[in-house]
């Protein structure tokens, strides 16, 4: 993907064959990148069932904020909220873990009591 800018430049090359090849590569690269990312996402999801891959991929300040929003905006916990809370409870950051525990308690997520 780092080469995509250079590939787009070659789409304006003087040689028609180079232009066509660059256009083909430019159309293919994003699709390949999405496919590769999707594969990593699925592998991470399989490695930690019941957890949120998306929350786990965020930086620590964003993980904290998402959990705060869940505590503020939600009145109950569905399967996606529970996955985010499980992820937060397993986090390396103390504040993320504490926030997840407080939000779990606030939402009455009794199924997470053992993890808290």
C-alpha positions as a Markdown table, in Angstrom:
| # | Residue | x | y | z |
|---|---|---|---|---|
| 1 | Unk | 0.0 | 0.0 | 0.0 |
| 2 | Unk | 3.0 | 2.3 | 0.5 |
| 3 | Unk | 3.6 | 2.1 | -3.2 |
| 4 | Unk | 0.0 | 3.1 | -4.2 |
| 5 | Unk | 1.0 | 6.8 | -4.7 |
| 6 | Unk | 3.8 | 5.8 | -7.1 |
| 7 | Unk | 1.4 | 3.5 | -8.9 |
| 8 | Unk | -1.1 | 6.3 | -9.4 |
| 9 | Unk | 1.8 | 8.5 | -10.8 |
| 10 | Unk | 2.5 | 5.7 | -13.4 |
| 11 | Unk | -1.1 | 5.9 | -14.5 |
| 12 | Unk | 0.0 | 9.1 | -16.3 |
| 13 | Unk | 3.1 | 7.6 | -17.8 |
| 14 | Unk | 3.9 | 8.4 | -21.5 |
| 15 | Unk | 3.9 | 4.7 | -22.4 |
| 16 | Unk | 0.5 | 3.2 | -22.9 |
| 17 | Unk | 1.5 | -0.2 | -21.7 |
| 18 | Unk | 2.9 | 1.3 | -18.4 |
| 19 | Unk | -0.3 | 3.3 | -18.0 |
| 20 | Unk | -2.6 | 0.3 | -18.4 |
| 21 | Unk | -0.4 | -1.9 | -16.1 |
| 22 | Unk | -0.4 | 0.8 | -13.4 |
| 23 | Unk | -4.2 | 1.2 | -13.7 |
| 24 | Unk | -4.6 | -2.6 | -13.3 |
| 25 | Unk | -2.3 | -2.6 | -10.2 |
| 26 | Unk | -4.0 | 0.5 | -8.7 |
| 27 | Unk | -7.4 | -1.2 | -9.0 |
| 28 | Unk | -6.1 | -4.5 | -7.5 |
| 29 | Unk | -4.0 | -3.2 | -4.5 |
| 30 | Unk | -6.8 | -1.9 | -2.3 |
| 31 | Unk | -8.8 | -5.1 | -2.8 |
| 32 | Unk | -5.8 | -7.2 | -1.8 |
| 33 | Unk | -5.2 | -5.0 | 1.2 |
| 34 | Unk | -8.8 | -5.3 | 2.4 |
| 35 | Unk | -8.6 | -9.1 | 1.9 |
| 36 | Unk | -5.4 | -9.3 | 3.9 |
| 37 | Unk | -6.9 | -7.1 | 6.7 |
| 38 | Unk | -10.1 | -9.2 | 6.7 |
| 39 | Unk | -8.0 | -12.3 | 7.2 |
| 40 | Unk | -6.2 | -10.8 | 10.2 |
| 41 | Unk | -9.5 | -9.6 | 11.6 |
| 42 | Unk | -11.0 | -13.1 | 11.4 |
| 43 | Unk | -7.9 | -14.7 | 12.9 |
| 44 | Unk | -7.9 | -12.3 | 15.9 |
| 45 | Unk | -11.7 | -12.9 | 16.3 |
| 46 | Unk | -11.1 | -16.7 | 16.3 |
| 47 | Unk | -8.3 | -16.3 | 18.8 |
| 48 | Unk | -10.5 | -14.5 | 21.4 |
| 49 | Unk | -14.1 | -15.5 | 20.9 |
| 50 | Unk | -16.5 | -13.2 | 22.8 |
| 51 | Unk | -14.1 | -10.3 | 22.6 |
| 52 | Unk | -14.2 | -7.1 | 20.5 |
| 53 | Unk | -11.4 | -7.1 | 17.9 |
| 54 | Unk | -12.3 | -3.5 | 17.0 |
| 55 | Unk | -11.9 | -2.2 | 20.5 |
| 56 | Unk | -8.7 | -4.2 | 21.0 |
| 57 | Unk | -7.2 | -2.6 | 17.9 |
| 58 | Unk | -7.7 | 1.0 | 19.2 |
| 59 | Unk | -5.1 | 2.9 | 21.0 |
| 60 | Unk | -5.5 | 3.1 | 24.8 |
| 61 | Unk | -7.1 | 6.5 | 25.0 |
| 62 | Unk | -9.8 | 5.5 | 22.5 |
| 63 | Unk | -10.5 | 2.2 | 24.3 |
| 64 | Unk | -11.0 | 4.2 | 27.5 |
| 65 | Unk | -13.3 | 6.7 | 25.8 |
| 66 | Unk | -15.4 | 4.0 | 24.0 |
| 67 | Unk | -16.0 | 2.2 | 27.3 |
| 68 | Unk | -17.0 | 5.6 | 28.9 |
| 69 | Unk | -19.5 | 6.2 | 26.1 |
| 70 | Unk | -20.9 | 2.7 | 26.6 |
| 71 | Unk | -21.4 | 3.5 | 30.3 |
| 72 | Unk | -23.0 | 6.8 | 29.5 |
| 73 | Unk | -25.1 | 5.9 | 26.5 |
| 74 | Unk | -26.3 | 2.4 | 27.3 |
| 75 | Unk | -29.0 | 1.2 | 29.7 |
| 76 | Unk | -28.3 | -2.5 | 29.1 |
| 77 | Unk | -25.7 | -4.8 | 27.6 |
| 78 | Unk | -26.2 | -6.6 | 24.4 |
| 79 | Unk | -23.7 | -9.2 | 22.9 |
| 80 | Unk | -21.6 | -6.4 | 21.3 |
| 81 | Unk | -21.4 | -4.4 | 24.5 |
| 82 | Unk | -20.5 | -7.6 | 26.5 |
| 83 | Unk | -17.7 | -8.3 | 24.0 |
| 84 | Unk | -16.3 | -4.8 | 24.4 |
| 85 | Unk | -16.5 | -5.1 | 28.2 |
| 86 | Unk | -14.7 | -8.5 | 28.1 |
| 87 | Unk | -12.0 | -6.9 | 26.0 |
| 88 | Unk | -11.7 | -4.0 | 28.4 |
| 89 | Unk | -11.5 | -6.4 | 31.4 |
| 90 | Unk | -8.6 | -8.2 | 29.8 |
| 91 | Unk | -6.7 | -5.1 | 28.9 |
| 92 | Unk | -3.2 | -4.3 | 30.0 |
| 93 | Unk | -4.1 | -0.7 | 30.9 |
| 94 | Unk | -5.4 | -0.3 | 34.5 |
| 95 | Unk | -7.8 | 2.6 | 33.6 |
| 96 | Unk | -9.3 | 0.5 | 30.8 |
| 97 | Unk | -9.9 | -2.4 | 33.1 |
| 98 | Unk | -11.4 | -0.3 | 35.8 |
| 99 | Unk | -13.6 | 1.5 | 33.4 |
| 100 | Unk | -14.8 | -1.8 | 31.9 |
| 101 | Unk | -15.6 | -3.1 | 35.5 |
| 102 | Unk | -17.5 | 0.1 | 36.4 |
| 103 | Unk | -19.5 | 0.0 | 33.2 |
| 104 | Unk | -20.3 | -3.7 | 33.6 |
| 105 | Unk | -21.6 | -3.0 | 37.1 |
| 106 | Unk | -23.6 | 0.0 | 35.9 |
| 107 | Unk | -25.2 | -2.0 | 33.1 |
| 108 | Unk | -25.9 | -5.0 | 35.4 |
| 109 | Unk | -23.8 | -7.3 | 33.3 |
| 110 | Unk | -23.8 | -10.2 | 35.8 |
| 111 | Unk | -22.4 | -12.6 | 33.2 |
| 112 | Unk | -19.1 | -10.8 | 33.6 |
| 113 | Unk | -19.0 | -11.0 | 37.4 |
| 114 | Unk | -16.2 | -13.6 | 37.3 |
| 115 | Unk | -14.1 | -11.5 | 35.0 |
| 116 | Unk | -14.5 | -8.4 | 37.2 |
